[in-house]
């Protein structure tokens, strides 16, 4: 009963009350069920309670309880069944900026899943070899074949593997890790091999296009894979997954094919959509890029300066990395205008100038 009430409250986004009922259920069941080898049904019931508690705790940012409940699951069930717990734990670590810890744990997990990825530290040669292998594998598919061979229903394990890749990739991006392209290429190969082209794999396809642009200066192939990603999203109609792909595609690939004003507008739309679905990180990165393209396309600098200033505190609240980038944009606009809007004041003395930010 506690499990069902917890699920219902979670569906209503009342995560604090949901956590209470999950914990009531956990207290009622006790710990003995984990060690009873014969009680398979009891273990799955207990797993549902602990997963629900961990996810609810994550939603209300109770990191101590997230760590406790996910670690209990990880200790007591096989890797395949513990993947959702790992994903919840990684999301909690991500919210606290523990990106390197995520990468260390995540790479080991991927290797345990028998997915080909080089051990640390990855070399530039390993990155380019992985890209070459992925390019050969991807050359067997055109866009219509990719979309037509998609499984009607991705099984639970494959979906969890994709979600795990997705969570680790965010951490790799945050610290500019050389594992970012390697994770992207491995996720593309996994998706193509298993004919699973879900919303999570759309981001990998977009990333594959991005690395064609960055590593090969192949803008045509970059646009091709960006189009693949957008068409997958159009099929799936998943708004929460759409925003990150839109940010990557419009801000890093299609910008080479579209007017700067159009790119700025698209990214501003992505910012608003990201805020609506609660993806504040993508919202702030989209707003950063939208502002930057607006500068380059000749938008009124006085209006832009005010816009950056009004957004700084909100950025600092949701993502300090984006706030730093926005301050640098404000400095650039100030220098062009010959004025000082005192953007560093938002940091309350922590950073006094652009040199401090770059340390």
LUMSELO-31812 format. One line per 8 residues: number of its first residue (from 1); their letters; for each residue z, y, x of N, C-alpha, C. Coordinates in steps of 0.05 Angstrom, whole numbers, plus 32768, in hexadecimal, padded with zeros to 4 digits. Layout:
<pts>
NUM	a	Z,Y,X,Z,Y,X,Z,Y,X  ... .
</pts>
This chain:
<pts>
1	xxxxxxxx	8000,7FE8,8011,8000,8000,8000,8000,8019,8011  8011,801A,8026,8012,8031,8038,7FF7,8035,8046  7FEA,801F,804D,7FCF,8021,805A,7FBB,802F,8047  7FBB,8026,802E,7FA8,8031,801B,7FAD,804E,8016  7FC6,8056,8013,7FCD,8072,800E,7FC6,8082,8027  7FCB,8077,803F,7FC4,8086,8057,7FA6,808B,8059  7F96,8076,8052,7F79,807A,8053,7F70,808F,803F  7F7C,808E,8027,7F74,80A2,8012,7F7B,80BE,801B .
9	xxxxxxxx	7F92,80C2,8027,7F9A,80DC,8030,7F89,80E5,8048  7F82,80D3,8059,7F70,80DA,8070,7F55,80E3,8065  7F4B,80D6,8050,7F31,80DD,8044,7F32,80F9,8038  7F4A,8102,8030,7F4E,811D,8026,7F55,8131,803B  7F55,8128,8055,7F5C,8139,806C,7F79,8141,806C  7F8A,8133,805E,7FA7,8139,805F,7FB4,8126,8074  7FAE,812D,808D,7FB4,811A,80A2,7FD2,8118,80A8  7FE1,812D,80A4,7FFE,812C,80A8,800B,8118,8096 .
17	xxxxxxxx	8005,811A,807C,8010,8106,8069,8005,80EA,806E  7FEC,80E8,8075,7FE0,80CE,807B,7FEF,80C1,8091  7FF5,80D0,80A6,8004,80C5,80BD,801F,80B9,80B4  802C,80C8,80A2,8046,80BE,8098,8044,80A3,808B  802F,809F,807A,802C,8085,806C,8023,806F,807F  8012,8076,8093,800B,8061,80A7,8024,8058,80B6  8035,806B,80BD,804D,8064,80CC,8061,8054,80BB  8062,805A,80A1,8072,804A,808F,8068,802D,808F .
25	xxxxxxxx	804E,802A,808E,8043,800F,808E,8048,8001,80A8  8046,800F,80BF,804C,8003,80D9,8069,7FFA,80DB  807B,800B,80D1,8098,8004,80D1,809D,7FEB,80C0  808F,7FE9,80AA,8093,7FD1,8098,8088,7FB8,80A5  8071,7FB9,80B2,8065,7FA1,80BE,8074,7F98,80D7  807D,7FAC,80E8,808A,7FA5,8101,8077,7F9D,8117  8082,7F95,812E,8071,7F8F,8145,806B,7F71,8148  8079,7F60,8139,8076,7F44,813C,805A,7F3A,8137 .
33	xxxxxxxx	804C,7F48,8125,8031,7F3E,811D,801E,7F3E,8134  8022,7F4F,8148,8010,7F50,815F,8011,7F37,8170  8029,7F2A,8171,802D,7F13,8182,802A,7EF9,8174  8026,7EFA,8159,8022,7EE1,814A,8004,7ED9,814B  7FFE,7EC5,815C,7FE3,7EBC,8161,7FD5,7EB1,8147  7FE5,7EA8,8135,7FD9,7E9B,811D,7FD3,7EB0,8107  7FE0,7EC7,8108,7FDD,7EDA,80F2,7FC6,7EEE,80F8  7FAD,7EE4,80F6,7F96,7EF5,80FC,7F94,7F0C,80E7 .
41	xxxxxxxx	7F98,7F06,80CE,7F96,7F1A,80B9,7FAB,7F30,80BD  7FC2,7F27,80C5,7FD8,7F3B,80CA,7FD1,7F4E,80E0  7FC3,7F43,80F5,7FBC,7F54,810C,7FA7,7F69,8103  7F94,7F61,80F3,7F80,7F74,80EA,7F8C,7F89,80D8  7FA0,7F81,80C7,7FAE,7F94,80B6,7FBD,7FA8,80C7  7FCB,7F9D,80DC,7FDA,7FAE,80EE,7FC8,7FC1,80FD  7FB1,7FB7,8105,7F9D,7FC7,8114,7F94,7FDF,8102  7F8F,7FDA,80E9,7F87,7FEF,80D7,7F9D,8005,80D5 .
49	xxxxxxxx	7FB6,7FFC,80D3,7FCC,8010,80D2,7FCE,8021,80EB  7FCC,8014,8102,7FCF,8022,811C,7FB6,8034,8120  7F9E,802B,811A,7F86,803C,811C,7F89,8054,810A  7F92,8050,80F2,7F95,8067,80DF,7FA9,807A,80E9  7FC0,8070,80F4,7FD5,8082,80FF,7FCA,8092,8117  7FBC,8085,8128,7FB1,8092,8140,7F9D,80A8,8138  7F8B,80A2,8126,7F77,80B6,811D,7F84,80CD,810F  7F98,80C8,80FE,7FA6,80DD,80F0,7FB5,80EF,8104 .
57	xxxxxxxx	7FC3,80E2,8117,7FD1,80F1,812C,7FBE,8102,813C  7FA6,80F8,8142,7F92,8107,8151,7F89,8120,8141  7F86,811C,8127,7F7D,8132,8116,7F91,8149,8115  7FAB,8143,8118,7FBF,8158,8117,7FC9,815F,8133  7FBA,8155,8148,7FBF,815C,8164,7FDB,8152,816D  7FE4,813C,8163,7FFD,8130,816D,7FF6,811C,8183  7FF2,8126,819B,7FE7,8115,81B1,7FFA,80FF,81B9  8014,8104,81B7,8027,80EF,81BE,8024,80D6,81AD .
65	xxxxxxxx	8021,80DB,8193,801E,80C4,8181,8003,80B7,8183  7FEE,80C7,8189,7FD4,80BC,818E,7FD5,80A8,81A6  7FE2,80B1,81BB,7FE4,809F,81D3,7FF4,8086,81CC  800A,8089,81BD,801B,8072,81B7,800B,805D,81A6  7FFF,8066,8190,7FF2,8053,817E,7FD9,8047,818A  7FCA,8056,8199,7FB2,804B,81A5,7FB9,8037,81BB  7FCE,803D,81CB,7FD6,802B,81E0,7FE0,8010,81D5  7FEE,8011,81BD,7FF7,7FF8,81B1,7FDE,7FE7,81A9 .
73	xxxxxxxx	7FCA,7FF4,819E,7FB2,7FE5,8197,7FA4,7FD9,81AF  7FA1,7FEA,81C4,7F93,7FE1,81DC,7FA1,7FCA,81E9  7FBB,7FC9,81E8,7FCB,7FB3,81F5,7FC8,7F99,81E5  7FC3,7F9B,81CB,7FC6,7F83,81BA,7FAD,7F78,81AE  7F96,7F85,81B1,7F7D,7F7A,81A6,7F67,7F79,81BB  7F53,7F69,81B8,7F3C,7F68,81CB,7F2E,7F82,81CC  7F1F,7F86,81E2,7F11,7F9F,81E7,7EFF,7FA7,81CF  7EF0,7F94,81C5,7EDE,7F9B,81AF,7EED,7FA7,8197 .
81	xxxxxxxx	7F04,7F9D,8190,7F13,7FA7,817A,7F23,7FC0,8181  7F26,7FC6,819A,7F35,7FDE,81A2,7F24,7FF6,81A8  7F09,7FF3,81A5,7EF8,800A,81AB,7EFE,8023,819A  7F03,8020,817F,7F0A,8038,8170,7F23,8046,817A  7F36,8036,8184,7F4F,8042,818F,7F48,8051,81A9  7F37,8045,81BA,7F2F,8053,81D2,7F21,806E,81CC  7F10,806E,81B7,7F02,8086,81B0,7F15,809C,81A6  7F29,8093,8196,7F3E,80A7,818D,7F4E,80B2,81A4 .
89	xxxxxxxx	7F55,80A0,81B7,7F65,80A9,81CF,7F54,80BC,81E0  7F3B,80B6,81E4,7F29,80C7,81F4,7F26,80E3,81E6  7F24,80E3,81CC,7F22,80FD,81BE,7F3B,810D,81C1  7F52,8100,81C1,7F6C,810E,81C6,7F6D,8119,81E2  7F64,8109,81F6,7F64,8113,8212,7F51,812A,8215  7F3A,8129,8207,7F26,813E,8208,7F31,8159,81FE  7F41,8158,81E8,7F4C,8170,81DD,7F60,817D,81F0  7F6A,816D,8203,7F7D,8178,8217,7F70,817D,8232 .
97	xxxxxxxx	7F55,817B,8233,7F46,8182,824B,7F49,816D,8261  7F50,8155,825B,7F54,8140,8270,7F3A,8131,8274  7F26,813F,827C,7F0B,8134,827E,7F08,811F,8294  7F14,8124,82AB,7F12,8111,82C1,7F1F,80F6,82BA  7F36,80F7,82AC,7F43,80DF,82A3,7F32,80CF,8290  7F24,80DE,827E,7F12,80D1,826B,7EFC,80C2,827A  7EF0,80D0,828E,7EDA,80C3,829D,7EE4,80AA,82AB  7EFB,80AC,82B8,7F05,8095,82C6,7F09,807D,82B3 .
105	xxxxxxxx	7F16,8082,829D,7F1A,806C,8289,7F00,8063,827D  7EEF,8077,8276,7ED7,8071,8267,7EC3,8061,8277  7EBF,8067,8291,7EAC,8058,82A1,7EB5,803B,82A4  7ECF,8037,82A7,7ED9,801B,82A9,7ED4,800C,828F  7ED8,801A,8278,7ED3,800D,825E,7EB6,8005,825B  7EA4,8017,8263,7E87,8011,8260,7E80,7FF9,8271  7E8B,7FF7,8289,7E86,7FE1,829B,7E91,7FC7,828F  7EA8,7FC8,8282,7EB4,7FB1,8275,7EA3,7FA7,825E .
113	xxxxxxxx	7E93,7FB9,8252,7E81,7FB2,823C,7E66,7FA7,8247  7E65,7FA3,8262,7E4D,7F98,826F,7E34,7FAA,826B  7E39,7FC4,826B,7E23,7FD7,826A,7E1E,7FE2,8286  7E06,7FE2,828E,7DFF,7FE9,82AA,7E03,8007,82AF  7E17,800D,82C0,7E1C,8028,82C9,7E29,8027,82E4  7E20,8037,82F8,7E2A,8035,8313,7E48,803B,8315  7E56,802E,8328,7E72,8035,832C,7E75,8050,8339  7E8C,805D,8337,7E90,8077,8344,7E92,8074,8362 .
121	xxxxxxxx	7E8A,8088,8372,7E7D,80A1,8368,7E5E,809C,8366  7E51,80A5,8351,7E35,80A1,834F,7E25,80B3,8362  7E10,80A8,836E,7E00,80B7,8381,7DE8,80C3,8372  7DDB,80D8,837E,7DC3,80E3,8372,7DAD,80CE,8370  7DAC,80BC,8383,7D98,80A6,8382,7D9C,8094,836A  7DB6,808E,8364,7DBC,807D,834D,7DB4,808B,8333  7DB8,80A5,8332,7DB0,80B4,831A,7D92,80B3,8315  7D83,80B8,832B,7D66,80B8,8328,7D5B,809C,8322 .
129	xxxxxxxx	7D67,8087,832F,7D5F,806C,8329,7D64,8064,830C  7D7B,806D,8302,7D82,8068,82E6,7D6E,8076,82D3  7D66,808E,82DA,7D53,809D,82CA,7D38,808E,82CA  7D30,8084,82E1,7D16,8076,82E4,7D17,805C,82D3  7D2D,804E,82D4,7D2F,8035,82C4,7D2E,803B,82A6  7D3C,8051,829E,7D3C,8059,8282,7D21,8062,8279  7D13,8070,828A,7CF8,807A,8283,7CE5,8063,827F  7CE7,804E,828F,7CD6,8037,828C,7CDC,8028,8272 .
137	xxxxxxxx	7CF6,8025,826C,7CFE,8018,8253,7CF5,8028,823B  7CF7,8043,823C,7CF0,8054,8226,7CD2,8056,8222  7CC2,8051,8237,7CA5,8053,8235,7C99,803E,8222  7CA9,802A,821B,7C9F,8015,8209,7CA1,801D,81EC  7CAC,8035,81E7,7CB0,803E,81CC,7CA2,805A,81C8  7C95,805D,81B1,7C8E,8079,81AA,7CA1,8081,8193  7C9E,809A,818B,7CB2,80A5,8178,7CB2,8096,815D  7C9A,808E,8154,7C98,8080,813B,7CA4,8064,813C .
145	xxxxxxxx	7CA0,8056,8153,7CAB,803C,8157,7CCA,803D,8158  7CD4,8051,8166,7CF1,8055,8168,7CFE,8057,814C  7CF2,8068,813C,7CFD,806D,8121,7CF9,8056,810E  7CE3,8047,8112,7CDD,8031,8100,7CED,8018,8107  7CF6,8015,8120,7D04,7FFD,8128,7D22,8000,8126  7D2B,8016,811B,7D48,801A,8118,7D54,8004,8105  7D6B,7FF9,810E,7D78,7FE5,80FD,7D81,7FF2,80E3  7D7F,7FE2,80CE,7D88,7FEC,80B4,7DA6,7FF2,80B3 .
153	xxxxxxxx	7DB5,7FE3,80C3,7DD1,7FE8,80C5,7DDC,7FE0,80E0  7DE7,7FF3,80EE,7DF2,7FEE,8109,7E0D,7FE1,8106  7E12,7FCB,8115,7E2C,7FBE,8112,7E42,7FCE,811F  7E5A,7FC7,8117,7E72,7FD6,811F,7E74,7FD9,813D  7E70,7FC3,814C,7E73,7FC4,8169,7E5F,7FD8,8175  7E46,7FD6,816D,7E31,7FE8,8178,7E37,8005,8172  7E40,800B,8159,7E46,8026,8152,7E5E,8030,8163  7E72,8020,8168,7E88,8028,8178,7E80,802D,8195 .
161	xxxxxxxx	7E6E,801C,81A0,7E64,8020,81BB,7E56,803C,81BD  7E46,8042,81A9,7E38,805C,81A9,7E4D,8073,81A7  7E61,8070,8197,7E76,8085,8194,7E85,8088,81AE  7E8A,8071,81BC,7E98,8072,81D6,7E87,8082,81EA  7E6E,807B,81EC,7E5C,808A,81FE,7E5D,80A8,81F8  7E5B,80AE,81DE,7E5B,80CA,81D5,7E74,80D9,81DE  7E8B,80CC,81DB,7EA4,80D9,81E3,7EA6,80DD,8201  7E9D,80CA,8210,7E9F,80CC,822E,7E8B,80E1,8238 .
169	xxxxxxxx	7E74,80E2,822B,7E5F,80F5,8233,7E69,8112,8230  7E78,8118,821B,7E83,8133,8218,7E95,813A,8230  7EA5,8128,8239,7EB6,812D,8250,7EA5,8131,8269  7E90,8121,826D,7E7F,8124,8284,7E71,813F,8284  7E69,8148,826D,7E5D,8163,826B,7E71,8179,8273  7E89,8175,826A,7E9E,818A,826E,7EA4,818F,828C  7EA1,817B,829C,7EA7,817E,82B9,7E8D,817C,82CA  7E76,817D,82BD,7E5C,817B,82CB,7E5B,8163,82DD .
177	xxxxxxxx	7E64,814C,82D2,7E65,8133,82E2,7E49,8128,82E6  7E44,811C,82FD,7E2B,810D,8301,7E28,80F5,82EF  7E3E,80EE,82E1,7E3C,80D8,82CE,7E2F,80E1,82B4  7E2C,80FC,82B0,7E1F,8105,8297,7E03,80F9,8294  7DF1,80FC,82A7,7DD6,80EF,82A4,7DD8,80D1,82A3  7DEA,80C5,82B2,7DEC,80A7,82B2,7DF5,809D,8297  7E08,80AA,828B,7E11,80A3,8270,7DFB,80A6,825B  7DEC,80BC,825E,7DD6,80C2,824C,7DC1,80AC,824E .
185	xxxxxxxx	7DB9,80A5,8267,7DA4,8091,826A,7DAE,8075,8260  7DC7,806E,8266,7DD1,8054,825D,7DD2,8053,823E  7DD9,8069,8231,7DDA,806A,8214,7DBE,8068,8208  7DAA,8074,8215,7D8E,8072,820C,7D85,8055,820E  7D8A,8048,8224,7D82,802C,8228,7D90,801A,8214  7DA9,801E,820F,7DB9,800E,81FC,7DAD,8011,81E0  7DA7,802A,81D8,7D9C,802F,81BE,7D80,8022,81BA  7D6F,8025,81CE,7D54,801A,81CC,7D55,7FFB,81CC .
193	xxxxxxxx	7D66,7FF0,81DD,7D67,7FD2,81E0,7D71,7FC6,81C5  7D84,7FD3,81B8,7D8F,7FC7,81A0,7D83,7FD3,8186  7D6F,7FE4,8189,7D61,7FEF,8172,7D75,7FFE,8160  7D87,800D,816C,7D9A,801C,815C,7D97,803A,8163  7D8D,8048,8150,7D87,8064,8155,7D97,8074,8140  7DB1,8075,8145,7DC4,8083,8133,7DC8,80A0,813C  7DD9,80AE,812D,7DDE,80CA,8134,7DE9,80CD,8150  7DFA,80BA,8158,7E06,80BB,8173,7DF1,80B9,8189 .
201	xxxxxxxx	7DDD,80A8,8184,7DC8,80A4,8199,7DB4,80BC,8199  7DB3,80CB,8184,7DA1,80E2,8183,7DA8,80F6,8199  7DC2,80F9,819F,7DCB,810B,81B4,7DC2,8101,81CF  7DC2,80E6,81D3,7DB9,80DB,81EC,7D9B,80DF,81EF  7D8B,80DB,81DA,7D6E,80E0,81DC,7D69,80FD,81E3  7D78,8110,81D7,7D75,812C,81DD,7D7C,8131,81FA  7D92,8124,8204,7D99,8127,8220,7D84,811C,8233  7D78,8106,822A,7D62,80FA,823A,7D4B,810E,823D .
209	xxxxxxxx	7D45,811C,8228,7D31,8132,8229,7D39,8148,823C  7D53,814F,823A,7D5D,8165,824B,7D5A,815E,8269  7D61,8145,8270,7D5F,813D,828C,7D42,813A,8295  7D30,8135,8283,7D14,8137,828B,7D0C,8153,8294  7D17,8167,8286,7D12,8183,828D,7D20,818A,82A7  7D39,8182,82AA,7D49,818B,82C1,7D41,817C,82DA  7D3D,8161,82D9,7D38,8152,82F1,7D1A,8150,82F8  7D09,8150,82E3,7CED,814B,82E8,7CDB,8164,82E1 .
217	xxxxxxxx	7CE7,8178,82D5,7CD8,818F,82CC,7CC1,8186,82B9  7CC7,8171,82AA,7CB4,8166,8297,7CBB,8170,827C  7CB0,8187,8275,7CB8,8195,825C,7CAC,8186,8244  7C95,817A,8248,7C88,816C,8231,7C99,8154,8229  7CA2,8143,823D,7CB2,812C,8236,7CCE,8135,822C  7CD7,814B,8237,7CF0,8156,822D,7CEF,815D,820F  7CD9,816A,8207,7CD5,8171,81EB,7CD1,8158,81DA  7CC4,8144,81E5,7CBF,812B,81D6,7CDA,811E,81CE .
225	xxxxxxxx	7CEC,811C,81E1,7D05,810F,81DB,7D17,8121,81CA  7D14,813A,81CD,7D22,814D,81BA,7D19,8148,819E  7CFF,8144,819A,7CF4,813F,8180,7CFE,8124,8175  7D00,8110,8186,7D0B,80F6,817E,7D27,80FA,8173  7D38,8109,8181,7D53,810D,8179,7D55,811B,815E  7D44,8130,815A,7D45,813F,8141,7D3B,812E,812A  7D28,811D,812F,7D1E,810C,8119,7D32,80F6,8111  7D41,80EC,8124,7D57,80DA,811E,7D6B,80E7,810C .
233	xxxxxxxx	7D73,8100,8113,7D86,810E,8103,7D7C,8114,80E7  7D62,8119,80E5,7D56,811F,80CB,7D58,8106,80B9  7D55,80EE,80C5,7D58,80D5,80B6,7D74,80D0,80AD  7D87,80D7,80BF,7DA3,80D0,80BA,7DB2,80E5,80AA  7DAA,80FE,80AC,7DB6,8114,809D,7DD4,8115,80A2  7DDC,8114,80BB,7DF9,8116,80C2,7DFE,8131,80CF  7E0B,8143,80C0,7E0E,815F,80C9,7E20,8160,80E2  7E36,8150,80E2,7E48,8151,80F9,7E3B,814A,8113 .
241	xxxxxxxx	7E28,8137,8112,7E1A,812F,812B,7E03,8142,8131  7DF9,8150,811C,7DE2,8161,8120,7DE8,8178,8132  7E00,8184,8130,7E05,819D,813E,7E02,819B,815D  7E0D,8185,8168,7E0C,8183,8185,7DEF,817E,818F  7DE0,816F,817F,7DC4,816A,8186,7DB4,8184,8184  7DB9,8194,816F,7DAC,81AD,816B,7DB2,81C0,8182  7DCB,81C1,818B,7DD3,81D2,81A1,7DC4,81CA,81BA  7DC3,81B0,81C0,7DB5,81A6,81D8,7D97,81AB,81D6 .
249	xxxxxxxx	7D8B,81A4,81C0,7D6E,81A6,81BD,7D65,81C2,81BE  7D71,81D4,81AD,7D67,81F0,81AC,7D70,8200,81C4  7D88,81FB,81CF,7D92,820B,81E5,7D89,8203,8200  7D7E,81EA,8203,7D77,81E0,821E,7D5B,81D4,8220  7D4E,81CF,820A,7D33,81C3,820B,7D1E,81D4,81FD  7D22,81D7,81E3,7D0D,81E6,81D3,7D0D,8204,81DA  7D21,820D,81E8,7D20,8229,81F1,7D07,822F,8202  7CFC,821A,820F,7CE4,821E,821F,7CCB,8220,820E .
257	xxxxxxxx	7CCE,821A,81F4,7CB6,8219,81E3,7CB8,822D,81CC  7CCF,823A,81C8,7CD4,824C,81B2,7CDA,8268,81BC  7CD4,827D,81AC,7CDC,8298,81B3,7CFB,829A,81B6  7D04,82AC,81C8,7D20,82AE,81CD,7D30,82B6,81B4  7D24,82C7,81A4,7D31,82D0,818B,7D35,82B8,8178  7D21,82A7,8176,7D23,828F,8165,7D38,827C,816F  7D39,8279,8189,7D4E,8268,8196,7D6A,8272,8190  7D6D,828D,8194,7D87,8299,818E,7D8F,8295,8171 .
265	xxxxxxxx	7D7C,8298,815F,7D83,8294,8142,7D8A,8278,813C  7D7C,8264,8148,7D82,8248,8143,7D9E,8241,814D  7DA5,824B,8164,7DBF,8245,8170,7DD5,8253,8160  7DD0,826A,8155,7DE4,8278,8144,7DE8,8268,812A  7DD3,825C,811F,7DD6,824B,8108,7DE6,8232,810F  7DE2,8227,8127,7DF1,8210,8130,7E0E,8217,8133  7E14,822F,813C,7E2F,8238,813F,7E3D,8238,8124  7E31,8243,810F,7E3D,8244,80F4,7E40,8228,80E9 .
273	xxxxxxxx	7E2C,8217,80ED,7E2E,81FB,80E3,7E44,81EC,80F1  7E47,81F0,810B,7E5C,81E2,811A,7E77,81EB,8111  7E7B,8204,810B,7E95,820D,8101,7E9B,8201,80E5  7E87,81FD,80D5,7E8A,81F1,80BB,7E94,81D4,80BC  7E8A,81C5,80D0,7E91,81A9,80D2,7EA9,81A5,80E5  7EB4,81BA,80F0,7ECB,81B8,8101,7EC6,81B1,811E  7EAD,81B3,8127,7EA7,81AE,8143,7EA7,81C8,8152  7EC0,81D1,8159,7EC3,81EC,8164,7EB7,81EE,8180 .
281	xxxxxxxx	7EB8,81D8,818F,7EAD,81D8,81AA,7E8F,81DE,81A9  7E80,81CF,8199,7E63,81D4,8197,7E5E,81F0,818B  7E6F,81F9,8179,7E6C,8214,816D,7E6D,8229,8183  7E81,8227,8194,7E85,823B,81A9,7E6E,823A,81BE  7E65,8223,81C5,7E4F,8221,81D8,7E35,822C,81CC  7E31,8226,81B2,7E19,8231,81A4,7E1A,824F,81A2  7E31,825A,819D,7E34,8277,819B,7E2F,8284,81B7  7E39,8277,81CC,7E34,8281,81E7,7E16,8283,81ED .
289	xxxxxxxx	7E08,826D,81E7,7DEB,826C,81ED,7DDC,8280,81DB  7DE4,8281,81C2,7DD6,8293,81B0,7DD9,82B0,81B9  7DF0,82B8,81C3,7DF5,82D3,81CD,7DE4,82D8,81E6  7DE3,82C4,81F7,7DD4,82C7,8210,7DB6,82CB,820B  7DAB,82BB,81F9,7D8F,82BE,81F2,7D8A,82D8,81E4  7D9D,82E2,81D5,7D9A,82FC,81C8,7D98,8312,81DC  7DA8,8310,81F2,7DA6,8324,8208,7D8A,8324,8214  7D80,830C,821A,7D66,8309,8227,7D4F,8312,8215 .
297	xxxxxxxx	7D52,830F,81FB,7D3B,8316,81E9,7D3C,8333,81E1  7D51,8342,81EA,7D50,835F,81E6,7D60,8369,81CF  7D74,835A,81C6,7D85,8363,81B0,7D95,837C,81B8  7D9C,838C,81A5,7DAB,83A4,81AA,7DC5,839E,81B9  7DC8,83A9,81D1,7DDE,83A2,81E3,7DF9,83AB,81D8  7DFA,83C2,81CB,7E13,83CB,81BF,7E1D,83B8,81AA  7E0B,83AF,8199,7E13,839C,8184,7E1C,8381,8191  7E0D,8379,81A6,7E15,8360,81B3,7E30,8362,81C1 .
305	xxxxxxxx	7E36,8379,81CD,7E50,837D,81DA,7E66,837B,81C6  7E63,8387,81AF,7E77,8385,819A,7E7A,8369,8190  7E64,835B,818D,7E64,833F,8183,7E73,832D,8196  7E6D,8330,81B0,7E7B,8320,81C4,7E99,8325,81C4  7EA0,833F,81C2,7EBC,8346,81C2,7ECB,833B,81AA  7EBE,833C,8193,7ECB,8332,817B,7ECE,8313,817B  7EBD,8306,818A,7EBE,82E8,818A,7ECF,82DD,81A1  7ED8,82EE,81B3,7EE6,82E3,81CB,7F00,82D5,81C4 .
313	xxxxxxxx	7F10,82E2,81B3,7F2A,82D6,81AC,7F27,82BB,819E  7F13,82BA,818D,7F0D,82A0,817E,7F04,828B,8192  7EF4,8293,81A5,7EEB,8280,81BA,7F02,8276,81CA  7F14,8288,81D2,7F2A,8281,81E3,7F3D,826D,81D4  7F3F,8270,81BA,7F4F,825F,81A9,7F44,8243,81A9  7F29,8240,81A7,7F1D,8226,81A4,7F13,8219,81BE  7F0A,822A,81D1,7EFE,821F,81E9,7EFF,8233,81FF  7F11,8230,8213,7F14,8244,8228,7EFC,8245,823A .
321	xxxxxxxx	7EED,822E,823D,7ED5,822F,824E,7EC0,8242,8242  7EBD,8241,8228,7EAA,8252,821B,7EB3,826F,821C  7ECD,8274,821A,7ED7,828F,821C,7ED1,829B,8238  7ED3,828B,824C,7ECC,8294,8267,7EAE,829C,8269  7E9D,828B,825E,7E81,8291,825E,7E7A,82AA,824F  7E88,82AE,8238,7E84,82C5,8228,7E8C,82DF,8236  7EA2,82DD,8245,7EAB,82F4,8255,7E96,82FC,826A  7E8B,82E7,8276,7E76,82ED,828A,7E5D,82FA,827D .
329	xxxxxxxx	7E57,82F1,8264,7E41,82FE,8255,7E48,831B,824F  7E62,8320,8248,7E6B,833B,8242,7E68,834D,825B  7E6F,8341,8272,7E6D,8351,828B,7E50,8358,8290  7E3E,8344,828C,7E21,8349,8290,7E17,8360,827D  7E1F,835F,8264,7E16,8374,8251,7E22,838E,8259  7E3C,838E,8261,7E48,83A7,826A,7E3A,83B4,8282  7E32,83A3,8295,7E24,83AE,82AD,7E09,83BA,82A5  7DFB,83AD,8292,7DE1,83B8,8289,7DE5,83D2,827B .
337	xxxxxxxx	7DFB,83D4,826B,7E00,83EC,825B,7E0E,8402,826C  7E1A,83FA,8283,7E28,840D,8293,7E44,8414,8287  7E50,8402,8279,7E6A,8406,826C,7E7C,83EF,8272  7E96,83F2,826B,7EAA,83DD,826F,7EB8,83D8,8254  7EB3,83C0,8248,7EC0,83BA,822E,7EDA,83AB,8233  7EE3,83A9,824C,7EFC,839B,8254,7EFE,837F,8248  7EEA,836E,824D,7EEB,8353,8241,7F01,8341,824D  7F0A,8347,8266,7F1E,8336,8272,7F39,8339,8266 .
345	xxxxxxxx	7F3D,834D,8255,7F57,8351,8248,7F5F,833A,8236  7F4B,832B,822D,7F51,8314,821B,7F61,82FF,8229  7F60,82FE,8244,7F6F,82E9,8253,7F8B,82F1,825A  7F94,8309,8252,7FB0,8312,8256,7FB8,8310,8274  7FA7,8318,8286,7FAD,8319,82A2,7FA8,8300,82B2  7FA1,82EA,82A4,7F9B,82D1,82B2,7F83,82D3,82C4  7F6E,82E0,82BA,7F56,82E6,82C9,7F50,8304,82C7  7F4C,8310,82DF,7F49,832D,82DF,7F2C,8336,82E4 .
353	xxxxxxx	7F1B,8324,82EF,7EFF,832B,82F4,7EEF,8311,82F5  7ED5,8314,82F9,7EC3,82FD,82F9,7EC8,82EB,8311  7ED2,82F6,8327,7ED9,82E5,833E,7EEF,82D1,8337  7F03,82DB,8328,7F19,82C9,831F,7F0E,82B2,830E  7EFB,82B8,82FD,7EF0,82A3,82EB,7EE1,828E,82FA  7ED5,8295,8311,7EC4,8282,8320,7ED4,8271,8333  7EEE,8277,8336,7EFF,8267,8348,7F04,824B,833D .
</pts>
